Each structure stands twice: as structure tokens, then as C-alpha cells.
Amino acid sequence: MPPKPAPVDAVRVRGSALAGLQTIAAESNRSFPRHMHDVFGIGVIDRGGQRSASGRGAVEAVRGDVITVNPGEVHDGVAMLGEARAWRMLHLAPALLADGAAGFELTQPVVSDPALRLGVDRLFAAVAQGDEALALEQGVLQLLRNAPGMRTLEPPRRFAPTAMERARTRIADDCIHAPTLAELAREAGLSRYQLLRGFAAAFGLPPHAWLQQCRLSRARRLIAQGRTLADAAAGAGFADQSHMTRAFVRFLGFTPGAYAAARSG
């Protein structure tokens, strides 16, 4: 049996002059469990390859491919052959696309398009060299205007059952004091098994996993507002700062400290 590859895990997070635009440069051979982001992501595989399951189907991307993810899209990530892959991502807050963000999505999770890849490279470089907000905003709109598979959906493609929407809203409204599965099921008029199965079918994650993602999103917002890491952990419902750090690293690949430094930088 061949020896197990040595762990590789390096991530750099960088903020920008444009609120809502952030870059992630990473190299890793570890697997990421199912998770989601509250931002659009568009990036490039620089070395190696990755397989993942997303809301848009199975994904397989290799060097030179452009990869995309939509806000709230549940996905995972596994390195091909267990070897380290390197990638760069632009994270774009939905507010950056406020002119037409309703129903907007990137429909192709992997795109082999040299022009689009060049656009990602240019915007990534613009962030690195400290371009001002106006130039970055223009770059974002130009990039997305030329992105294959971009569309606006009217009306939305699907609606989750009302009972599931109520359960999700209950979780999102109070991620600190989360309800029990029995409470959610009772309010929905369902058995716990029915709620668990229906929730996962509607949203791609079971209720507790969804709660974890809500807590991560809330923690990122609190850190972006300048709260200390300890305050952000408490305000998002984590047991303590260490608990929050483990969740950041497991699902996002970087620490809360790195995220705070990028925001302040």
C-alpha cells in the first residue's frame, strides 16, 4: 500500500478596498465536508484537481478550469488522488450585484474558458496590488457580465414546502438558542423523521448542519463589524472561540483570525 501523502494545508485570505470582495488563495490535499457560503464564489484551479458534489450536480475540475459556487449552495471538496490541489477564489457578496441579484445564479459549476480565467486572474491581481474600490467594482461587473452560464431566474426555480421554510426560519432567527428537532417537528405538524428527511431534501443539509452554517455566517458578519473573536463566537452561538475556530477551519479552510486580518487589512 502506498504511503499516505503528507498533509498540505495553506490558505491566505485577503480583503480589498471594495466592501464585499475578498480573495482566497489555498493549497490543500484534505477533504472538505458538506458546507455552504453566503457569497458568490468564482475562481481558478491552478494545480491538481478536485471532485465535489454541489447543488448543480457532480463536479470535476482540473488545472485551468474556472469553478463557481452560488450563495447557499451546499457542496464539498475532495482532492483527486489525494494529492494537493491549489486554487484561487474571488468571494463576492450578493450586495455587489444588487442591481439584478434577485434570482441570479451561476449555472455552470465548472467552465473551461480561457477568457473567463484571464478575467479572474486580472481581478485577483487588482486586489493584490491594492486597486481602489471603483476599479474593483468595475472589474467585478465586467467579469460576471462575460461569465458563461450566468442567468437571472424569474420566478425562482423551486419553493421549499411551507413547513420546511418555517423550520429553517426558526433556526435562522435564533442560532444561539437552537430549538430541538422535536420542537421543530411539533410546530410543523410532522414526525421528527419526516421533518429531518424533508428538511434535508429541501435545503441540502439536515437541521443541525444548517444551524452550523448559520452560525458561521453570523460569526463572519460580527467579525466584519469589528467584534473581537471571543464576542463573535458568543454572539453566533458557538460554545467558545476554540469551537468557532474549529468550525472555520473545517468548513472554510481558514481561521477566524485570518478572516479578521483580511477584513481590517
C-alpha positions as CSV (number, residue, x, y, z in Angstrom):
1,M,0.0,0.0,0.0
2,P,1.5,3.4,-1.0
3,P,2.3,5.8,1.9
4,K,-0.4,8.3,2.8
5,P,0.5,11.8,1.4
6,A,1.8,14.2,4.0
7,P,-0.9,16.8,4.9
8,V,-0.8,20.1,3.0
9,D,-3.0,22.9,4.2
10,A,-2.1,26.6,3.4
11,V,-4.7,29.4,3.0
12,R,-4.4,33.1,2.6
13,V,-7.4,35.4,2.9
14,R,-7.1,39.0,1.6
15,G,-9.6,41.8,1.9
16,S,-10.0,44.6,-0.6
17,A,-11.0,48.3,-0.9
18,L,-14.4,47.2,-2.3
19,A,-16.7,46.1,0.5
20,G,-17.9,42.6,-0.2
21,L,-15.0,41.5,-2.4
22,Q,-12.4,39.1,-0.8
23,T,-9.8,36.7,-2.3
24,I,-8.8,33.3,-1.0
25,A,-5.6,31.5,-2.2
26,A,-5.3,28.0,-1.0
27,E,-3.3,24.8,-1.4
28,S,-4.5,21.6,0.4
29,N,-4.9,17.9,0.0
30,R,-7.6,17.5,2.6
31,S,-11.3,16.9,2.1
32,F,-13.9,19.5,3.0
33,P,-17.2,18.2,4.3
34,R,-20.6,19.5,3.0
35,H,-20.9,23.2,3.7
36,M,-22.1,26.5,2.1
37,H,-21.1,30.1,1.8
38,D,-23.3,33.2,1.9
39,V,-21.4,34.7,-1.1
40,F,-20.9,34.0,-4.8
41,G,-17.6,32.3,-5.5
42,I,-15.7,32.2,-8.8
43,G,-12.1,31.0,-9.1
44,V,-9.4,29.0,-10.8
45,I,-7.8,25.7,-10.2
46,D,-4.0,26.4,-10.5
47,R,-2.7,22.9,-9.8
48,G,-4.0,19.4,-9.4
49,G,-7.7,18.7,-9.4
50,Q,-10.8,18.5,-7.3
51,R,-14.0,16.5,-7.2
52,S,-17.1,17.8,-5.4
53,A,-20.9,17.3,-5.1
54,S,-22.9,20.5,-5.4
55,G,-26.4,21.7,-5.8
56,R,-25.8,21.7,-9.6
57,G,-24.5,18.1,-9.8
58,A,-21.2,16.3,-9.6
59,V,-18.2,18.5,-10.3
60,E,-14.7,17.6,-11.5
61,A,-12.3,20.4,-12.1
62,V,-8.6,20.3,-13.1
63,R,-5.8,22.8,-13.7
64,G,-7.0,25.8,-15.7
65,D,-10.7,25.3,-15.1
66,V,-12.9,28.1,-13.6
67,I,-15.0,26.9,-10.7
68,T,-18.1,28.7,-9.3
69,V,-20.5,28.5,-6.4
70,N,-23.7,30.3,-5.5
71,P,-24.7,31.6,-2.1
72,G,-26.4,28.9,0.0
73,E,-25.3,26.1,-2.4
74,V,-24.3,23.0,-0.4
75,H,-21.1,21.5,-1.6
76,D,-18.0,19.5,-0.5
77,G,-14.5,19.1,-1.9
78,V,-12.1,16.2,-2.3
79,A,-8.6,16.3,-3.9
80,M,-8.1,14.0,-6.8
81,L,-5.8,11.0,-6.0
82,G,-5.3,12.6,-2.5
83,E,-2.7,15.0,-4.0
84,A,-2.6,18.6,-3.0
85,R,-4.5,21.0,-5.3
86,A,-4.1,24.8,-5.5
87,W,-6.8,27.2,-6.2
88,R,-7.8,30.9,-6.0
89,M,-11.3,32.2,-5.3
90,L,-13.0,35.5,-5.5
91,H,-15.7,35.8,-2.9
92,L,-18.4,38.3,-3.9
93,A,-21.2,39.4,-1.6
94,P,-24.6,39.4,-3.2
95,A,-24.9,43.1,-2.4
96,L,-22.3,43.7,-5.1
97,L,-24.8,42.6,-7.6
98,A,-27.8,44.4,-6.1
99,D,-28.9,45.8,-9.5
100,G,-30.0,42.4,-10.5
101,A,-29.2,39.9,-7.8
102,A,-32.8,38.6,-7.4
103,G,-32.9,35.1,-8.9
104,F,-29.3,35.5,-10.2
105,E,-27.1,32.4,-10.3
106,L,-24.1,30.9,-12.0
107,T,-25.4,27.7,-13.6
108,Q,-22.2,26.0,-14.6
109,P,-20.0,24.8,-11.7
110,V,-17.0,24.2,-13.9
111,V,-16.1,26.2,-17.0
112,S,-13.2,25.7,-19.4
113,D,-13.0,29.3,-20.8
114,P,-9.5,31.0,-21.2
115,A,-11.1,34.4,-21.4
116,L,-13.0,34.0,-18.2
117,R,-9.9,32.6,-16.5
118,L,-8.0,35.6,-17.6
119,G,-10.7,37.8,-16.1
120,V,-10.4,36.1,-12.7
121,D,-6.6,36.5,-12.9
122,R,-6.9,40.2,-13.6
123,L,-9.3,40.8,-10.7
124,F,-7.3,38.7,-8.3
125,A,-4.2,40.8,-9.3
126,A,-6.1,44.0,-8.9
127,V,-7.0,43.1,-5.3
128,A,-3.4,42.1,-4.6
129,Q,-2.0,45.4,-5.8
130,G,-4.5,47.4,-3.8
131,D,-6.6,48.9,-6.5
132,E,-9.3,51.4,-5.4
133,A,-12.9,50.4,-4.9
134,L,-14.2,51.9,-8.2
135,A,-11.8,49.9,-10.3
136,L,-12.6,46.7,-8.4
137,E,-16.3,47.2,-8.7
138,Q,-15.9,47.7,-12.5
139,G,-13.8,44.6,-12.7
140,V,-16.4,42.5,-10.8
141,L,-19.3,43.6,-13.2
142,Q,-17.2,43.0,-16.3
143,L,-16.2,39.6,-15.1
144,L,-19.7,38.5,-14.3
145,R,-21.1,40.1,-17.5
146,N,-18.9,37.8,-19.5
147,A,-19.3,34.7,-17.4
148,P,-20.8,31.7,-19.3
149,G,-23.8,30.2,-17.6
150,M,-25.0,33.4,-15.9
151,R,-28.7,33.9,-15.7
152,T,-31.5,35.6,-13.8
153,L,-34.4,33.4,-12.9
154,E,-37.9,34.6,-12.7
155,P,-39.7,33.2,-10.9
156,P,-37.4,31.2,-8.6
157,R,-37.0,27.6,-9.8
158,R,-38.4,25.9,-6.7
159,F,-40.1,26.6,-3.4
160,A,-39.5,24.6,-0.3
161,P,-42.6,23.3,1.4
162,T,-44.0,25.9,3.8
163,A,-43.4,23.7,6.9
164,M,-39.7,23.4,5.9
165,E,-39.4,27.1,5.4
166,R,-40.9,27.7,8.9
167,A,-38.3,25.3,10.4
168,R,-35.4,27.0,8.6
169,T,-36.6,30.5,9.6
170,R,-36.9,29.3,13.2
171,I,-33.3,28.1,13.1
172,A,-32.0,31.2,11.4
173,D,-33.9,33.6,13.8
174,D,-32.1,32.3,16.9
175,C,-28.9,30.4,16.1
176,I,-27.8,30.9,19.7
177,H,-30.7,29.1,21.4
178,A,-31.5,26.5,18.7
179,P,-34.8,24.6,19.0
180,T,-34.8,20.8,19.4
181,L,-35.8,18.6,16.5
182,A,-38.9,17.6,18.4
183,E,-39.9,21.3,18.7
184,L,-39.4,21.9,15.0
185,A,-41.4,18.8,14.2
186,R,-44.2,19.7,16.5
187,E,-44.5,23.2,15.0
188,A,-44.6,21.8,11.5
189,G,-47.1,19.1,12.4
190,L,-44.7,16.3,11.4
191,S,-42.9,13.5,13.0
192,R,-39.2,14.1,13.7
193,Y,-38.2,11.7,10.9
194,Q,-40.5,13.4,8.4
195,L,-39.0,16.8,9.3
196,L,-35.4,15.5,9.1
197,R,-36.0,13.9,5.7
198,G,-38.0,16.8,4.3
199,F,-35.5,19.5,5.6
200,A,-32.5,17.7,4.0
201,A,-34.4,17.3,0.8
202,A,-35.4,20.9,0.6
203,F,-32.2,22.6,1.7
204,G,-29.4,20.0,1.1
205,L,-28.4,19.8,4.8
206,P,-30.1,18.4,7.9
207,P,-31.2,21.0,10.5
208,H,-28.2,20.8,12.8
209,A,-25.8,21.1,9.9
210,W,-27.8,24.1,8.6
211,L,-27.5,25.6,12.1
212,Q,-23.7,25.3,11.9
213,Q,-23.7,27.1,8.6
214,C,-25.9,29.9,10.1
215,R,-23.6,30.3,13.0
216,L,-20.6,30.5,10.6
217,S,-22.3,33.2,8.6
218,R,-23.3,35.2,11.7
219,A,-19.8,34.9,13.1
220,R,-18.3,36.3,9.8
221,R,-20.7,39.2,9.9
222,L,-19.8,40.0,13.5
223,I,-16.1,39.8,12.8
224,A,-16.6,42.1,9.8
225,Q,-18.3,44.6,12.1
226,G,-15.1,44.7,14.2
227,R,-16.2,42.5,17.1
228,T,-13.5,40.5,18.9
229,L,-13.2,36.9,18.1
230,A,-14.5,35.9,21.5
231,D,-17.5,38.2,21.2
232,A,-18.2,36.9,17.7
233,A,-18.1,33.3,18.9
234,A,-20.5,34.1,21.7
235,G,-22.8,36.2,19.5
236,A,-23.0,33.4,16.9
237,G,-23.9,30.7,19.3
238,F,-20.5,28.8,19.5
239,A,-19.5,27.3,22.8
240,D,-16.3,29.3,22.8
241,Q,-13.7,30.8,20.5
242,S,-12.0,27.4,20.0
243,H,-15.2,25.9,18.9
244,M,-15.7,28.7,16.3
245,T,-12.1,28.3,15.1
246,R,-12.5,24.6,14.5
247,A,-15.7,25.2,12.5
248,F,-14.0,27.9,10.4
249,V,-11.0,25.6,9.6
250,R,-13.2,22.6,9.0
251,F,-15.7,24.2,6.6
252,L,-13.9,27.3,5.2
253,G,-10.2,26.3,5.4
254,F,-9.0,29.4,7.2
255,T,-9.1,30.7,10.8
256,P,-11.3,33.5,12.2
257,G,-8.1,35.4,12.9
258,A,-7.1,35.2,9.2
259,Y,-10.6,36.4,8.2
260,A,-10.4,39.3,10.7
261,A,-7.0,40.3,9.5
262,A,-8.2,40.3,5.9
263,R,-11.2,42.5,6.7
264,S,-9.1,45.0,8.7
265,G,-6.4,45.0,6.0
